[in-house]
């Protein structure tokens, strides 16, 4: 089988298709025939540097991308959560099944050093690291769910526990913000850019990082909730000059978060099915055009998600 691999000196030019032996499932494992992959902003950083920080010269190759959709092609002994022929999604944190986050649960996100990602024709996973998905969604739509959709879902309904009528500020037109808009509409929330009648927003989806966090603190209502889920401006903006007085004045809850658990993913899929929410896919390219897709992602010209498809 073929896989995309990234190695030193990193960058899109180092992203190549290589041959691997077909995997065989062991006890509790499944083999997934991948159909689609979806890109996230974090993929551009990993591909550019070989990880979240600069990868070593002698670091082993990385199989990138966390988000994908595929069909169970084979199962090992003792597998009971899925069966051959089931359509499944990858999970961003394969070790986080339920409950609050812990270092162990958040260890080894897919598509990073030491955790092979979805960019392979046949992917081997523990059965606990995949989840069945709604039948009404296409393969391309399913691939958008593991990171962007679940991040928005967790921020709004697991952490902030928003209620109908609450005001939500969403920044930009990337995957998380667009999913936030769709979830907000289904839940009866008021989505806004900046006008709240002087009251301030109940919830802000903070994707900018250092360049926008101060403005978010100025815009949130007293005791509101800011979900810090992105660092889009961190490379070009100085660190935010936060002070204790600003934090005390807002009385807001500022929470950093990264995706969520399988339990949260499955709850989100039930809500998607109930409301027949369809993810917004900006463009679809063959997986052999991964370099182009990553460059497009880095440019930020997309509205919604960029998806790659495997050969049928």
N, C-alpha and C positions, 0 to 999 in steps of 0.2 A: 504494500500500500504506500501511497505518497503522503507526505506531510510538508508543511511549511516550516522552515527552520531559520532562526536568527542567530548569528554568531558575530564575534568581534571581527571588524571594528564597528559593528552595529549600524544602525541607519537602514533606510529602505533598500539601499543597494545590496545590503547583506542578507536580505530576506529571500530565501531560495527554496525551491521545491526539491526534496530529497526522497529517496526510497528507504522504507523501513520494512521489517518483517511484519506480516499480519499478526496481530495480538490474539492470544487465546485466553479466555476467562478462567480464572481460578475460583476457589470457593468464595461466594459472596460477590463476585464480580460480573460485569456485563460488558459486551462489546457493542458500541453504537456506530452504525453506519451514518456518518454525518451528511446532512443535506444542505444546511445553511449556517452561516456565521454572521454575527452582527458586531460592528466596531463600536468602541467607546473611546472617549478622550484619553483615558489612561493607557490605551494601546499605543498611542503616538509617543508617549514618554518612555514606555518600555522598549519600543523598537528603536527610538533615537539613542538610548543610552545603555540598553541591555538590562534594564531594571529600573526601579524607581530612583535609584542613585546610579552613578556610573558603574557599569559592569567591568569586572576584571578582564585583562587580556586573555587569561587562560580559563575563563568561565565556560562551562559547557553550553552547548546550543540550547536555545529556548524555542519551544513550540508555542506560538503566541495565540492570543484571543481567548477570552473567557466565555463568550456567549454563543450558543449554537443550538440547533435543532437536528434531531436524527431519529433513526429507527433502531430498536434493539435487534441486533443481528445474531447474537449468541449470549447465553447465560451460563454461569458456572453453578456448581453444586450449592444448594441451599438458598438460591435466589427466590424471593417470593413477592417483592414489591412490584416487579415488572416482568413481562414475558416477551418472548420473541415476537416481533411485529408491532409492539407498542411504540407509539411516537413519544419522544421525551425531549426535555430541555436539559442542558447542562446547568449546573449551579455554581455561582461565582465562588462561594466558600464551600467546598465539598465536605468539610468537616463540621459545618454549623447546621445541625439538624433542627434544633429547637432551643427555646430559652434565651436568656440574655447573652450578649457577646462575652467571650473570654479569649485570652491570647491563643489557647489551643484551638478553639473553634474557628478563629479567624486566620489560622496558619495555613499557608499554601493556597492562596487564591489562584484560580486557573489562569494560565497564560503568562505566568511570571517565573523567575528562576526556580527550578526545582519542582514545578507543578505544570506538566504538559497541558497545553490548552486545547481548544476545539479545532485548530487548523490542521486536521488530519482526516484522511478518508475513513479510517477505522480507529475509534478511540476507546481505550480501556478505562473503565471507572468502577469503583465500588458501587453496588446497587443503591446505596444510600446517597450517592452523589448525583443522581438524576431524578427527574420528576415528570410524571405524565402531564400532558398539556391539553388545553381546550380543543375540541374537535373542529370548532368553527373557524379557527385561525389558520392561515396558510403557514407553510414552513418558514417563509420569510418573516412573517409577523411574529411567530413563536421565538425566533432567534433574537428578537429585540428585548425580550422580557427579563433575562437573568440579572442584569446589572441596572440599567436605566429605569425600567419600570419598577423593579423591587425597591430601588433607592427612594423613588418618589412615594411609593406606597408606604414604606416604613416611616419615612419622615412625617408624612401627613396623618397617618391613621394609627400607627403603633406608638410613635413617640409623642407627637403633638396632640393626638386624639381630637382632631378637628370635628366640629359639629356643623350641621346645616346652618347657613347664614353667616358663618365666619368669613373673614376677608383674607385672601391669599395673594401674596405678591410672588410672581414667577419671573425669573431673570433669563432672558435669551430665548432661543428657539432650538436648543439642543434636545437630546433624547429625554433627559430627566424633566426638563421644564415642560415639554410637550405632553409627556405622560401626566405630569402634575396638573396640567390644564384639563386633560380628559377626565382624570379622577375627580377633580374639583367639580366639574360640570355634573358628573354622575351623582355626587354626594350633596349637591345643593349648596356649594360654596360660592362665594363671590370672588372672582378673579380680577385683579386690578394691576395696573402698572405703577401708579404712585398716588392716586387720589383716594383719601379715606375720610374726607370731611373733617380733618384735624384730629381724628381719633387714633390713627395709626393702624397698621396691619396686625391681624391676629397671628399670622404666620408668614414667614419669608423663606423661600427656597434660595439659599445663598450659594451661587455657583461661581462667583467671581473670585473669592478669596481676599487676599491682601488689598486689592484695589477697590473693593466694594463693601467690605464688612462694616466699616464706619458708617457708610450711608445706610446700610441696613439697620444698624442700631438706632439711627436717627428716625427711621421710618416705622419701626415696630411699635405697637402699642405698649402701654405699661403692662408688664408681666406677660408679654407675648412670647412667641417661640420663633427662633431663627435656627434653621437646619443648615449647617455648613457642610455642603457635599461636594464642592468643587474648588479648584485652584486656577481657574482660567487666566487670571491676571497676575499670578504670582511671579511669573518670569519677567514681567515688564513694570511691575509696580513696587514701590518701597514697602517694607513691612507696615502693617496697620498700626497706628499710634493709639493703642487702647490705653485707657486709664481706669483706675478703680471708680472714679467719679462717674464716668460714662456708664459703666456697668451698673452701678448702684442706682443711677437716675432712671434707667430703663426698667430695672427689675426683671429684665427679660431672661428667658432661658436660651442660652446659646449652646447648641449641641452639635458636635461633629459626629458624622456617621458614615458608614461604608456598607452599602447594600444590606443584606439581611439573611435570615435563616431559611431553610427549606420549608419549615412550618409557615413562615410569613409568605413565602412564594406561593404555596398551595392555597392559602387564604386569599391572596391577591387574584389567583386564577379563578377562584369561585366568583369573586366580584366581577372580573372581566366577563365571565360567561353570563352572569345575571344581567348585566347592562349591555352586553354585546359590544364592548369597546374594542375598536380595531386600532392597533398601533399604526403610527404614521411612518411609512418607509419612504425616504427621499429618493434613493436610487439603489438599483440592484446590479451587481457586476459578477462575473465569474471569479472563482477563488484564485485562479491563476493571475488575476489582475490585482492582487492584494497590495502591491506597491502603490499603484495608482489610488486605490481606496484609502490607504493610510495618508497619502499626501492630500487627498481631498478632505479627509477628516481634520488634518492639521490646519488647513486653510479656513475651516469653519464656515463654509458656504452652504452647508446642508441645512434642511428644515426637517427635523425628525431624524431617522436612522439610515445609516449606510449598511447594506447587506451584501454578503458574498454567497454565491451558490456553488455547490459541487456538481461535477458531471453526474448525469443521471445513470 
